[in-house]
Amino acid sequence: MKAKQLALGIALALASSPVGAGDSESAFRGRRIAEANCADCHAIAQFDVSANPKAPAFRDIGKLRPLEALRRDLRGALFLRHAVMPDFEPDATQADDLVTYMKSIQD
């Protein structure tokens, strides 16, 4: 009986999570990209603080702008407008992974 309850609880948790099972690998890759390229300034987790007070936390970026617009901007324009951004221009897949990760940690 306990095994059935545990299995049901896990299934419900997965079904209600903000990132579907198919997106979990993308979110994982997005977090790794963020750790390597963004964490020096931005808070990239659910409960951390940005090292640069002007750099919004990843969990809040969706409140500041539509993440679909960010997906496009990550492919170039964002890095041109912000001189302090790293020398990193994500390709389409990397931009998708970053946005998927951001969606997974939204408040």
VOZAKOL-449738 format. One record per residue (C-alpha): x, y, z; residue number from 1. Coordinates in steps of 0.25 Angstrom, whole numbers, plus 5000, padded with zeros to 4 digits. Layout:
<nodes>
NODE   east   north     up     n
NODE      X       Y      Z   NUM
...
</nodes>
This chain:
<nodes>
NODE   east   north     up     n
NODE   5000    5000   5000     1
NODE   5011    5010   5004     2
NODE   5018    5007   4990     3
NODE   5006    5011   4983     4
NODE   5004    5024   4991     5
NODE   5019    5027   4988     6
NODE   5017    5024   4973     7
NODE   5005    5033   4973     8
NODE   5012    5044   4980     9
NODE   5023    5044   4970    10
NODE   5014    5044   4958    11
NODE   5006    5056   4964    12
NODE   5019    5063   4967    13
NODE   5024    5061   4953    14
NODE   5011    5065   4946    15
NODE   5010    5078   4954    16
NODE   5025    5082   4952    17
NODE   5027    5094   4943    18
NODE   5037    5087   4934    19
NODE   5032    5074   4928    20
NODE   5040    5061   4927    21
NODE   5044    5064   4913    22
NODE   5049    5078   4917    23
NODE   5057    5073   4929    24
NODE   5070    5071   4920    25
NODE   5068    5084   4914    26
NODE   5067    5091   4927    27
NODE   5079    5083   4932    28
NODE   5087    5088   4920    29
NODE   5082    5102   4923    30
NODE   5087    5102   4937    31
NODE   5100    5097   4933    32
NODE   5101    5109   4922    33
NODE   5097    5119   4933    34
NODE   5107    5114   4943    35
NODE   5118    5115   4933    36
NODE   5114    5129   4927    37
NODE   5104    5136   4935    38
NODE   5106    5133   4950    39
NODE   5117    5143   4952    40
NODE   5107    5154   4952    41
NODE   5093    5148   4952    42
NODE   5086    5139   4963    43
NODE   5083    5127   4955    44
NODE   5076    5118   4965    45
NODE   5063    5119   4972    46
NODE   5068    5125   4985    47
NODE   5082    5132   4983    48
NODE   5085    5147   4981    49
NODE   5092    5153   4969    50
NODE   5106    5157   4971    51
NODE   5103    5169   4962    52
NODE   5091    5177   4968    53
NODE   5088    5182   4954    54
NODE   5087    5168   4949    55
NODE   5073    5162   4951    56
NODE   5072    5148   4957    57
NODE   5068    5138   4946    58
NODE   5056    5134   4954    59
NODE   5051    5148   4952    60
NODE   5054    5151   4938    61
NODE   5041    5145   4933    62
NODE   5034    5156   4942    63
NODE   5042    5167   4934    64
NODE   5040    5162   4920    65
NODE   5033    5151   4913    66
NODE   5043    5139   4912    67
NODE   5040    5137   4898    68
NODE   5045    5151   4895    69
NODE   5058    5147   4903    70
NODE   5060    5135   4895    71
NODE   5061    5144   4882    72
NODE   5070    5154   4890    73
NODE   5079    5143   4895    74
NODE   5083    5141   4880    75
NODE   5091    5154   4879    76
NODE   5084    5167   4882    77
NODE   5084    5165   4897    78
NODE   5099    5164   4897    79
NODE   5101    5176   4888    80
NODE   5093    5185   4898    81
NODE   5100    5181   4910    82
NODE   5115    5183   4910    83
NODE   5117    5175   4923    84
NODE   5111    5163   4917    85
NODE   5121    5151   4915    86
NODE   5127    5148   4902    87
NODE   5117    5137   4899    88
NODE   5107    5137   4889    89
NODE   5097    5125   4890    90
NODE   5093    5117   4878    91
NODE   5078    5114   4877    92
NODE   5078    5101   4885    93
NODE   5086    5108   4896    94
NODE   5076    5120   4896    95
NODE   5065    5110   4897    96
NODE   5072    5102   4908    97
NODE   5074    5115   4916    98
NODE   5060    5119   4915    99
NODE   5055    5106   4919   100
NODE   5064    5106   4931   101
NODE   5058    5120   4935   102
NODE   5044    5115   4933   103
NODE   5047    5103   4943   104
NODE   5051    5113   4954   105
NODE   5041    5124   4953   106
NODE   5034    5128   4966   107
</nodes>
